[in-house]
Amino acid sequence: MATARNLTRDTLIAEPLELGESFWARFMGLMGRASLADGAGLWLPGSPSIHMLFMRFPIDCVFLGPAGADGTRTVVGLRRALRPWTGVVWWVRGGAGVIELPVGAVDASETAVGDVIAIER
């Protein structure tokens, strides 16, 4: 498990942060789950887009760019309260991964496009 921290605003985005690093984990994402615990998240590296098909609950998403030399990533896109079964969030420009979160997590962490995020293992 890991933690996602917004370094720009000194806020916690997700803890625990599940690492969806395998092909199967990225393919499945949160499909089939009944919910995502408050404060938790799922990191899907290499995913510039997601879909909401077969999802049973709404989510927030933080799309991140590629890792810098220090391992941090910049927020390149945000989506709030994506409804289940509503289709695809198409390619987010500059996206190199996405953190899927419970609804309200983006606002609670005050995360904005351009913020610097650290994923700490």
N, C-alpha and C positions, 0 to 999 in steps of 0.2 A: 504494500500500500504506500501511498504518497500523500503529499499535500500540495495544493495550488494556492499561491500567495500573490496578491497584487502588491508589488513593490512600490509602485507609484503612489498608491493611496494608503499603504500599510494596513491592508485588510486581508482577511482570510477569504478565499473563494470556495475552497472545498477541502474538508478533512473528515473522513478519509477520502482519498482520491484513488479510485480503482484504475489500474493501468490496463487498457485494452490494446496490448501490443501485438498479439497474435492475429493472424488472418481471421480465425474463427471469432475471436473477441470483437474485432472491428466489424465483422459481418453481422453478428448478433446485436451488438450495442446493448440497448435496454429493452429490446423486443422480448416479449413474454414475461417480463417482470410486472408485478402489480403496482410498484411504486419505487421511488428513490428516497432514501431517508434524508431528513433535513440535515443540511450541512455536507452531505456526501456528493460525490461527482464521479464521472467516468471520463477518462482521458483517452481520446482516439487519435493517436499520432498519424500523420499522413492523410488525414481526411479533410479535404477542403469543402465537402458537402455532406449532408445527411438526409435521411428520409424519416417520415413519421408513420409509415405504413406498419401495421401490426403493433403499434404502440398503444398502451392502455391508459396513459396519463400524459398531461402536458409537461413540457420542459423549457428551461432557458438554455441558451448555448453561447459560449464564448469561443470564437474562432481566433486562432493564434497563427502568427507567421512562423517562418523557420527559426530555429535556435540560433542565437548569436554565439560569439566566441565564449561567452561566460555561461551559456546554457539557457539564458533567459529568452523569452519570446514576447513579441509585441501583439497586442489585441488588434486584429484587422477587421473584425465584424462581431456584432452582437445580435442575438434573436431572443425575444422575450415571449414567454407563454405560447410556445408552439403547440398547437392542438394535435391530439392523436388523430391518425388517419387522414391528415390533410395533405399528404404528398411529400414532395422533395423540397429541401432548401438547396437550391442549386449552388454551384460553385461560388465560393466567396473569394474575391480577388485577394491574392497573396496568402490564402489559407494553407497551412501545413499541418493542421490538427485542430481538434475541437474538444472542448470540455462540455459535457452534458450535465445539467444541474437541475435541481428542483426549481419550480417556478418561484420567482422572487429573489433568487440568489444573486442575479446580476445587480439588481437594485440594492440589495442588502450590502453587497461588497463595494458599491459605488463604482463599479468597473465601467470604463469608457474606452472607446476606440483610441489607440495610441498608448494606453497604459502598458507597463512592463510587468510581465508575469513570470514567476519562478515556479517550476514544478520540482519539488524537493522529494527525493526518495528516502 
